[in-house]
Structures are given as C-alpha cells and as structure tokens.
Amino acid sequence: MARSLRWDPCISHRGDEVRDFIKDYFSDASRRVLFIAGAGFDPRSAVVGGSIAESCKDLRAFLVRENRPDAAPALVERAEVNRLALEGLFEKCEIVDLDIFGSDGAVVGGRNIVAKLNRQDFSDRTDVVIDMSALSVGTSFPMVKYLFERGNQARPPANIHVFVAHDPRLDDAIVPIAGDVPGYVHGFRGPATLESTVRAAKLWLPQLARERRGALLRLHSFVDPHDTCPILPFPASNPRHGDELVADFIAEFENAWSVDTRNVVYGAEDDPLDLYRTILRLDDLRRPVFQEFGGSLLVLSPVGSKIMALGALLAALERDLPVAHLESIGYTFTHAADVEPPAPFLMHVWLEGDVYPQPRPLLNSTWKPAA
C-alpha cells in the first residue's frame, strides 16, 4: 500500500496567486521575515524580493553571492547590478560571499552555506523565505534542508517558504559550464554510499535540459545505474519541448542509457508537486518488487528548470533520496544583452509551519535494504 505523502496535500500558490498571497500574508504586522536569496547575474534575482519588500514591514535579508573561479566579466557586472538592486530593497541586509570551490578544486559550496547559516540567529523570525530563483542546486538544496530541519526544532515550528521565479526562456539561455568531478549534493548522499546498498536495483532519474548532454553523460557514469528514466517537462509552455529534448538525447536513449520509451517520466513544467508525487509513486511501486533482491534505490539529478528541481528536492527530503550533481565552474548567458526584464511565472510552496496540523511527522527517510 502506498504511504501517505508529507506534502500531499500541500499549501502552495502559482502564478498570480503568489503575488496575492505575498500581499495578503506578509503585510500582516505580526510577520517578522528572514529573506534568503541569491545575488547573482540571473535577471530573476530581485523579482520575489521586490514583491515581499513592498508588503513586509519587518524584514531582514540574507543575500548569497556565489563565487566561482574565472567568472565571465560580463556576468560579474550583471551580478553587481542585481546586488545593488537587491540591497536597495531592504533596510536590513547582509551580503554573504560563498566560495563554491575550495583552493584544491573540491566542491565546498553546500558545506559553506550551511556553516554560514548556522551562525545566523533567526529565533525572532516568524517566517523564513528562501528564493531559489538565482541559486544553484548545490547551494539551494543544502540550504533548504538545513533551514527545514532547524525550523522543525523550534516550538512551534518556523514557517518555511520556498519561492521560484520561473522562465523557461531564461533557463535555456543560462548554460552551466560543468565541472569535471560529479558527486552528491551536500546533505543528499542518502544511502547511496552504504555497503548495504551494493545489491540494490539503482534507478537514475535525470531531468533533461538543453545544453546539459556532457554533464548528464558524466553523471550517468558516476551513478552507474541499472536503469534510467529521464524526466521530461509535460505539460510545458512550449508543447514540443519534450520532443525537442528527446531529439537532443536520442543517442543516449538508444545506446548509452538504453531507455525504453515507456520508462520516460513526465512532470508538469510549472508545478513541482506533480513531479514530487510522481517520483514518490515510482519509489512506492519499486520497493516491494525489489524487496527480495537487494532493495530499490532512486537517484535524482535535477538540472534545468528550478520548478522541476523543487519537485525533486521535496521528494529527496521526504525519502532521503541521493542527489547526484555536477557542480558548474561557470556559466554562459546567451543573448544576455537583449534579454528584456523578466515577467516570470511565480511558484510558492509552504514547506513547513503553523498552516499544517501539529505535530508534524518526522521525515520519512526509512530506507532499508533487503536482509
């Protein structure tokens, strides 16, 4: 029997509902908000922060500037413009420089952001808001997990909100330059490296995206799965987006990954809860099948759309699923000069807090291999 899901039902808002929610909820004088976001080159950096700053009276901002070696000067300049715009929104604002790579080239961004957040005192805050729009997976995933677990230790639990400003056009225009060494996102190793999972049937769920072929090939070699189920956006703002991605990865479908077309996973491009439910339903279906043969293990690799990455994040949080990732050493921004100010689709997920019946159950991370 399928287990009940932590975020089904879930309090969430989409599109114009998000702006209405921000205006109604954060204008309440009792709300004391810590706002956390990326201060990067992405044009969406200030979209969510601007809306919240207009409504909230008691607001502190914690802005993260991700530093990578040899960043393109044009992108550094754009990031500086966005940083100044964000600083102008908040009376109380702290800018934090975050090194993504250590001096030896090791990926340290996830560990560094957790250490910096651990030094923050937000015991007086009623709400913590994380804007994932301009944060990388390697930074945002550990951040959300840490804040979620820390917020759950409070009594009553803190209100944790996650926002994403979604624009598929910009997602295609911002192309990561993948590093050389894949690994697991900090805090999202799950049971993947345990000796007890050696016999588990490993299913890899990569989210396909434009210009990510090289990264996904290296991740496939790293995960070394028994089967692969690529994730495609459907429904999507571009109805042919899924078909175009299949065309881009046709060689991998037919050869390297040996993907049966019946094994493609679809997730709504504008609804993270759709992909979240799909991943956990797949997990529930596989566990009894492989119970006598070493167990089943799902490995996620979210790239591309931040909304679909949020769906993978929710699933990984609930089931302690490993997240294989190849950190970017830099980015290219195609057509950056003529990108107009964005009017993105907004998504809000109320991750935890007093809107849910208390006490909430612990996260369902009870993966057990077969005896």
C-alpha positions in Angstrom: 0.0 0.0 0.0 1.3 3.4 -0.9 2.2 5.6 2.1 0.8 9.0 2.8 2.9 11.8 1.5 4.1 14.7 3.6 3.3 17.4 1.0 0.1 15.9 -0.4 -1.9 17.9 0.3 0.4 20.9 0.3 -0.2 24.6 0.7 1.1 26.2 -2.5 0.4 29.1 -4.9 1.0 29.5 -8.6 1.1 32.5 -11.0 -0.9 35.5 -9.9 -2.0 33.7 -6.8 1.6 34.1 -5.5 1.5 37.9 -5.7 -1.9 38.0 -3.9 -0.5 35.7 -1.2 2.5 37.9 -0.7 0.4 41.0 -0.4 -2.1 39.5 2.0 0.2 37.3 4.2 3.3 39.4 4.5 1.5 42.7 5.1 0.4 41.3 8.5 2.2 43.4 11.1 3.0 40.3 13.1 5.2 38.8 10.4 8.9 39.1 11.0 10.7 37.7 8.0 14.1 36.5 7.1 14.5 36.6 3.3 17.3 34.5 1.7 18.1 34.7 -2.0 20.9 34.7 -4.5 22.5 37.9 -5.6 23.7 36.7 -8.9 23.6 37.6 -12.6 20.2 35.9 -13.2 17.6 38.6 -14.2 15.1 37.0 -11.8 17.2 37.8 -8.8 15.1 40.6 -7.4 11.6 39.5 -8.6 10.4 37.7 -5.4 12.4 40.0 -3.1 10.8 43.1 -4.6 7.3 41.8 -4.1 8.0 40.8 -0.5 9.8 44.1 0.3 6.7 46.0 -0.8 4.5 44.2 1.7 6.5 43.3 4.7 7.4 45.8 7.4 9.8 43.7 9.5 12.2 42.2 7.0 15.8 41.0 7.1 17.7 39.9 4.0 20.5 37.4 3.7 21.8 37.6 0.2 24.2 35.0 -1.2 26.8 35.8 -3.8 28.1 32.6 -5.3 31.8 32.9 -6.3 33.3 30.7 -8.9 36.9 31.0 -10.3 37.4 32.9 -13.5 33.8 34.1 -13.8 33.0 35.9 -17.0 33.4 39.7 -16.5 30.1 40.5 -18.2 28.3 38.2 -15.8 30.1 39.6 -12.8 29.0 43.1 -13.9 25.4 41.9 -14.2 25.6 40.3 -10.8 26.8 43.6 -9.3 23.9 45.4 -10.8 21.4 42.9 -9.3 23.2 43.0 -5.9 22.8 46.8 -5.8 19.1 46.5 -6.8 18.5 43.9 -4.0 20.3 45.9 -1.4 18.1 48.9 -2.3 15.0 46.9 -1.4 16.0 46.1 2.2 16.8 48.3 5.2 18.5 45.3 6.9 20.6 43.4 4.5 23.7 41.2 4.8 25.6 40.2 1.7 27.5 36.8 2.0 30.2 35.7 -0.3 30.1 32.0 -0.9 33.0 30.1 -2.4 31.7 27.2 -4.4 35.1 25.6 -4.9 37.9 25.2 -2.4 41.6 26.1 -3.1 42.1 22.4 -4.1 39.2 22.5 -6.6 36.9 20.5 -4.3 33.2 21.4 -4.2 32.5 23.1 -0.9 29.6 25.4 -1.6 26.9 23.3 0.1 29.0 22.8 3.3 29.9 26.5 3.3 26.4 27.8 3.1 25.3 25.5 6.0 28.1 26.8 8.1 27.2 30.4 7.4 23.5 29.9 8.1 24.4 28.1 11.3 25.9 31.3 12.6 22.7 33.2 11.9 20.2 33.9 14.8 16.7 34.0 13.5 14.9 32.9 16.6 12.9 36.2 16.5 11.7 35.5 12.9 8.2 34.1 12.3 8.9 33.2 8.7 11.9 32.2 6.7 11.6 32.7 2.9 14.0 31.0 0.5 14.1 32.3 -3.1 15.7 29.6 -5.2 15.4 31.6 -8.4 19.1 32.7 -8.6 20.7 29.9 -6.5 22.4 26.8 -7.9 21.2 23.3 -6.9 24.5 22.8 -5.0 23.7 25.8 -2.8 19.9 25.8 -2.6 19.3 22.1 -1.7 21.6 22.1 1.4 20.2 25.5 2.4 16.6 24.4 2.3 17.3 21.1 4.1 19.2 22.8 6.8 16.6 25.5 7.4 13.8 22.9 7.2 15.5 20.8 9.9 16.4 23.8 12.1 12.9 25.2 11.7 11.4 21.9 12.9 13.4 22.1 16.1 11.5 25.3 17.1 8.3 25.2 19.0 6.1 26.0 17.3 8.0 25.1 14.1 9.0 28.1 12.0 7.1 28.9 8.8 9.4 27.9 5.9 8.5 29.2 2.4 10.2 28.4 -0.9 9.7 30.6 -3.9 10.8 30.2 -7.5 10.5 32.7 -10.4 10.2 30.5 -13.5 11.0 31.5 -17.0 11.8 28.6 -19.5 13.3 31.1 -21.9 15.9 32.2 -19.4 16.6 28.6 -18.3 17.6 27.8 -21.9 19.7 31.0 -22.2 21.7 30.3 -19.0 24.0 27.4 -19.7 26.2 26.0 -17.0 29.8 25.1 -17.8 30.0 21.7 -16.0 33.0 20.8 -13.8 34.9 17.5 -14.1 34.1 15.7 -10.9 30.5 14.6 -10.2 29.3 13.8 -6.7 26.4 14.0 -4.3 24.9 17.3 -3.2 25.9 18.1 0.4 23.3 16.5 2.7 21.8 14.5 -0.1 24.0 11.4 -0.2 21.2 9.2 1.2 22.1 5.6 1.4 23.9 5.6 -2.0 27.4 5.1 -0.5 26.4 2.5 2.1 27.7 -1.0 1.7 24.2 -2.3 2.4 23.0 -0.8 -0.9 25.5 -2.6 -3.1 22.9 -5.1 -4.3 20.1 -2.5 -4.6 18.4 -2.0 -8.0 19.6 1.5 -8.8 17.2 3.7 -10.9 18.6 7.1 -12.1 16.1 9.9 -12.7 17.9 12.7 -14.6 16.0 15.8 -15.5 16.8 16.5 -19.2 17.6 20.1 -20.3 19.2 21.9 -23.2 23.0 22.0 -23.4 23.4 19.6 -20.5 24.4 16.5 -22.5 28.0 16.4 -21.4 27.1 16.8 -17.7 24.5 14.1 -17.8 26.8 11.7 -19.6 29.4 12.1 -16.7 26.6 11.8 -14.1 25.5 8.5 -15.7 29.0 7.1 -15.5 29.2 8.3 -11.9 25.8 6.8 -10.8 26.2 3.6 -12.9 22.5 2.8 -12.7 20.8 -0.4 -13.6 18.0 1.6 -15.3 17.5 5.2 -16.4 14.1 7.0 -16.5 14.7 10.5 -18.0 12.4 13.3 -16.7 10.7 15.4 -19.4 8.6 18.6 -18.9 4.9 18.0 -19.8 2.7 19.9 -19.8 5.1 22.7 -20.8 4.8 26.3 -22.1 6.3 25.0 -25.3 4.2 21.9 -26.2 7.1 20.5 -28.2 9.8 21.0 -25.6 9.7 17.3 -24.5 10.0 16.2 -28.1 12.9 18.5 -28.7 14.8 17.2 -25.7 14.3 13.6 -26.8 15.8 14.6 -30.2 18.8 16.2 -28.4 19.4 13.0 -26.4 18.3 10.4 -28.9 21.8 8.7 -29.0 21.7 8.3 -25.2 18.1 7.0 -25.3 19.0 4.3 -27.9 22.6 3.4 -26.8 24.3 4.6 -23.6 21.2 4.7 -21.4 19.0 2.0 -23.2 15.8 3.9 -22.4 12.5 2.2 -23.2 10.1 5.0 -24.3 7.6 3.6 -21.7 10.1 4.5 -19.0 10.1 8.2 -19.6 8.9 10.2 -16.6 6.8 13.3 -17.2 6.4 16.3 -14.8 4.5 19.5 -15.2 6.9 22.3 -16.0 5.0 24.8 -13.7 4.1 22.5 -10.8 6.8 21.0 -8.6 4.2 18.9 -6.7 3.4 17.0 -9.8 6.9 15.7 -10.2 7.2 15.2 -6.4 4.2 12.9 -6.4 5.4 11.0 -9.5 8.8 10.3 -8.0 7.4 9.0 -4.7 4.8 7.0 -6.5 7.6 5.4 -8.5 9.5 4.7 -5.3 6.5 3.1 -3.7 5.9 0.8 -6.8 9.6 -0.4 -6.9 10.2 -1.2 -3.3 8.0 -4.3 -3.0 9.2 -5.5 -6.4 12.9 -5.5 -5.4 12.5 -6.2 -1.7 13.8 -9.7 -2.1 16.6 -8.8 -4.4 18.6 -6.2 -2.5 16.1 -3.4 -2.5 15.4 -0.4 -4.7 17.3 2.9 -4.8 16.3 6.0 -6.7 19.0 8.6 -7.6 17.9 12.1 -8.7 19.8 14.5 -10.9 17.8 17.8 -11.3 19.1 20.2 -13.9 17.4 23.0 -15.9 14.1 24.2 -14.6 14.1 25.4 -11.0 10.5 24.5 -10.5 11.1 20.9 -11.5 14.2 20.9 -9.3 12.0 21.9 -6.4 9.8 18.9 -7.0 12.9 16.7 -6.9 14.0 18.5 -3.7 10.7 17.7 -2.0 11.0 14.0 -2.9 14.6 13.8 -1.8 13.8 15.5 1.5 10.9 13.1 2.3 12.6 9.8 1.3 16.3 10.6 1.9 17.0 10.1 -1.8 20.5 10.7 -3.1 21.0 13.7 -5.5 23.9 13.2 -7.9 25.2 16.6 -9.2 28.0 18.0 -11.3 28.8 21.5 -10.0 29.2 24.3 -12.5 32.5 26.0 -12.8 30.9 28.9 -14.6 28.0 30.0 -16.9 27.4 31.4 -20.3 24.4 33.6 -20.8 23.4 33.5 -24.5 21.7 36.7 -25.8 22.3 38.3 -22.5 22.4 41.8 -24.0 18.9 41.7 -25.4 17.1 39.9 -22.6 14.2 42.1 -21.5 13.3 42.5 -17.8 11.5 39.2 -16.9 7.9 38.8 -16.0 8.3 35.2 -14.8 5.8 32.7 -13.6 5.9 32.6 -9.8 5.7 29.5 -7.6 5.3 29.3 -3.8 5.4 26.2 -1.6 4.7 26.5 2.1 7.2 23.9 3.2 6.5 23.9 7.0 4.8 25.9 9.7 1.6 26.6 11.5 -0.6 26.2 8.5 -0.2 22.4 8.9 -1.7 20.4 11.7 0.9 19.9 14.5 2.8 18.0 15.5 4.1 17.1 12.0 5.6 13.6 11.5 9.3 13.2 11.0 10.6 13.0 7.5 10.0 9.5 6.0 13.7 8.6 5.4 13.3 5.0 6.4 15.1 3.3 3.5 16.0 -0.2 4.5 17.9 -2.7 2.2 16.7 -6.3 2.0 18.1 -8.5 4.6 
